[in-house]
Amino acid sequence: MVKKHKKRSPSASTTHELRARGYMTAVVEHWHHFAKKKIDLFGFADIIAARNVDGEQDIVLVQATSGTNHAARRKKILAEPKALEWIRAGGRVEVWSWRTLKLEGWMPRIEEITEEDFDG
């Protein structure tokens, strides 16, 4: 259950919510000084999260973004062969996009990307 969040950056909000769900997390994107841009892990991931609850293991790479950029981030993941390789290796991939809703406040839209989402 997602509790009402105060507005933060998408990465900070995602990390906060994942930790509330029992995941250990790390931001895996980094700033490339010479290119003057952020570089995502494997070309698509901002955050790695993992947990082991009652013997059920879960490891997920997350692309965190604003609500208006959800479709673009999904497309970016589907264009990256390493995302499919990650899924086939047993990891999961999700897009978390954040938007403000009148009654609920700052809320995520969470979409898991699966092997079936990739063309060919």
C-alpha positions in Angstrom: 0.0 0.0 0.0 1.5 3.3 -1.1 1.1 6.0 1.6 0.7 9.6 0.7 4.2 11.1 0.0 5.4 14.6 0.1 6.7 15.7 -3.3 10.4 14.8 -3.9 12.4 13.9 -7.0 11.2 10.7 -8.7 14.4 8.9 -7.6 14.1 10.0 -4.0 10.4 9.1 -3.9 11.0 5.7 -5.5 13.9 4.9 -3.1 11.8 5.9 -0.1 8.8 3.8 -1.2 11.0 0.7 -2.0 12.6 0.9 1.4 9.2 1.1 3.0 8.4 -2.1 1.2 11.4 -3.8 2.7 13.9 -3.5 -0.1 17.6 -2.4 0.3 18.3 0.1 -2.4 21.1 1.9 -4.2 21.0 4.6 -6.8 23.0 3.3 -9.7 22.9 6.2 -12.2 25.9 8.5 -12.1 26.8 12.0 -13.3 29.2 12.0 -16.3 31.2 15.1 -15.8 32.5 15.5 -19.3 29.3 14.6 -21.1 27.3 16.8 -18.5 24.6 14.2 -18.2 23.4 11.3 -16.0 24.3 7.8 -17.1 22.0 4.9 -16.2 23.3 1.5 -15.2 23.1 -0.8 -18.2 21.7 2.2 -20.1 18.3 2.1 -18.4 18.3 1.8 -14.6 18.4 4.5 -11.9 17.9 2.3 -8.8 18.6 -1.3 -7.9 16.5 -2.9 -5.2 16.7 -6.3 -3.5 14.9 -8.1 -0.7 14.5 -11.6 0.7 11.2 -12.1 2.5 10.4 -15.6 3.8 12.8 -17.2 1.3 11.4 -15.3 -1.6 14.1 -13.4 -3.3 13.5 -10.3 -5.5 15.9 -8.1 -7.4 14.7 -5.3 -9.5 16.2 -2.5 -11.6 14.0 0.6 -11.6 13.8 3.6 -14.0 12.3 6.4 -12.0 10.7 9.4 -13.8 8.0 12.0 -13.8 4.5 11.0 -14.9 4.8 12.8 -18.2 7.9 10.8 -19.1 6.6 7.3 -18.4 6.1 6.2 -22.0 9.5 7.6 -23.1 11.3 5.7 -20.3 9.4 2.5 -21.2 10.5 2.9 -24.8 14.1 3.5 -23.7 14.1 0.2 -21.8 12.6 -1.8 -24.6 15.3 -0.4 -27.0 18.1 -1.6 -24.6 19.2 -5.3 -25.2 20.7 -5.4 -21.7 17.3 -4.9 -20.2 16.1 -8.1 -21.9 19.3 -9.9 -20.8 18.6 -8.8 -17.2 15.1 -10.2 -17.3 16.2 -13.5 -18.8 18.8 -13.8 -16.1 16.0 -13.7 -13.5 16.0 -10.0 -12.5 13.0 -7.7 -12.9 12.6 -4.3 -14.5 10.1 -1.6 -13.6 9.3 1.9 -14.5 8.1 4.1 -11.6 6.6 7.4 -12.7 5.4 10.0 -10.2 2.5 12.4 -10.5 0.3 14.5 -8.1 -3.3 13.3 -7.7 -5.8 15.6 -6.0 -6.9 13.4 -3.2 -3.9 10.9 -2.9 -1.0 13.4 -3.4 2.3 12.4 -4.9 1.7 8.8 -6.2 3.6 6.3 -8.4 2.5 4.5 -11.5 4.4 1.2 -11.4 4.8 -0.9 -14.6 6.8 -4.1 -14.8 8.5 -4.7 -18.1 8.5 -8.4 -19.0 10.2 -10.5 -21.7 6.9 -10.4 -23.6 7.1 -6.6 -24.0 10.1 -6.8 -26.2 9.8 -7.2 -30.0 11.2 -10.3 -31.5 
